[in-house]
Amino acid sequence: MAEIEREAMDVDVVIVGAGPAGLSAAIRLKQLDEDLNVVVLEKGSEVGAHILSGAVLDPVGLDTLLPDWKDKGAPVTSEVTTDRFWMLTEKGGFKIPGWPMPPFMSNHGKSVVSMGQVARWMAEQAEAMGVEIYPGMAASELVLRDDGSVKGVVAGEFGKEAGPGLPSASFPNSPATTPLTDPSSRRTSSDAAMPG
Ligand SMILES: Cc1cc2nc3c(=O)[nH]c(=O)nc-3n(C[C@H](O)[C@H](O)[C@H](O)COP(=O)(O)OP(=O)(O)OC[C@H]3O[C@@H](n4cnc5c(N)ncnc54)[C@H](O)[C@@H]3O)c2cc1C
């Protein structure tokens, strides 16, 4: 098959995945150097779309990353006040005393949250700091240097089949193209129909 011409985007840091880890990394990088050009790629249609809907959150990470998270309106409001442990049976259940439980089962001081909402709020904080977030943009391939280290990613490719990633009939006439991180990794083609 002919080689494909891709658009390339040169950035300082590309982060794959706008989950709590990726967004924390993006925010921290901007705190360390506001001039860094940081991009986050998210395969979900929006930030939070692929995040588990509920969680017990220990805010210790937020305290460190964004100490004023309460003032900034973080959706972390339902503090745990009581822990109850139940063994559920087919027809009901029975309560288990809390004292034999290991310390990590105590949720006092933590909050029950929607991680999807927390991720969206973190994305807002990151964007306010200048992070560029691209939802609907899955990274599908690594771009490697000759020494095997990672130089960038291929992203936004649609129309490839699952498994070995072979192009389907619609590829490459797909609706989005490819930001990369390194112009020197462009491939060229005479018949590719990639919108600019
Ligand atoms: C069932 C379950 C219950 C849990 N409950 C709790 C809990 O109560 N409390 C708690 O603290 N933790 C809980 N966790 C753990 C918590 O969900 C994870 O630790 C946390 O989500 C990890 O964050 P992350 O950013 O590393 O990954 P994720 O949250 O998985 O985020 C990864 C993001 O990357 C995106 N992505 C993946 N691949 C690509 C790609 N190729 N290109 C672009 N984007 C991509 C995904 O769409 C997603 O948005 C639970 C986990 C599970 C599975």
The ligand as an ORCA input file, in Angstrom:
! r2SCAN-3c Opt
* xyz 0 1
  C     -14.062     -1.002     38.871
  C     -13.103      0.045     39.346
  C     -13.420      0.762     40.492
  C     -12.518      1.734     40.961
  N     -12.844      2.444     42.075
  C     -11.998      3.367     42.559
  C     -12.317      4.131     43.711
  O     -13.377      3.975     44.322
  N     -11.415      5.059     44.132
  C     -10.228      5.276     43.480
  O      -9.443      6.144     43.911
  N      -9.910      4.569     42.373
  C     -10.761      3.623     41.910
  N     -10.417      2.898     40.798
  C      -9.118      3.137     40.172
  C      -9.172      4.385     39.308
  O     -10.255      4.295     38.411
  C      -7.849      4.463     38.525
  O      -6.775      4.393     39.433
  C      -7.743      5.772     37.761
  O      -8.866      5.972     36.939
  C      -6.492      5.711     36.911
  O      -6.378      6.932     36.236
  P      -5.637      7.028     34.854
  O      -5.689      8.454     34.422
  O      -4.310      6.357     34.968
  O      -6.455      6.084     33.853
  P      -7.967      6.171     33.370
  O      -8.854      6.758     34.398
  O      -8.279      4.805     32.849
  O      -7.930      7.202     32.153
  C      -7.291      6.875     30.947
  C      -7.850      7.793     29.865
  O      -7.073      7.586     28.699
  C      -7.928      7.444     27.580
  N      -7.207      6.633     26.602
  C      -6.868      5.326     26.710
  N      -6.196      4.928     25.617
  C      -6.101      6.002     24.800
  C      -5.514      6.228     23.511
  N      -4.887      5.256     22.831
  N      -5.600      7.465     22.957
  C      -6.233      8.476     23.631
  N      -6.814      8.318     24.854
  C      -6.744      7.097     25.428
  C      -9.184      6.817     28.132
  O     -10.316      7.101     27.314
  C      -9.297      7.493     29.506
  O     -10.018      8.705     29.439
  C     -11.297      1.948     40.291
  C     -10.994      1.232     39.139
  C     -11.892      0.284     38.670
  C     -11.545     -0.475     37.428
*
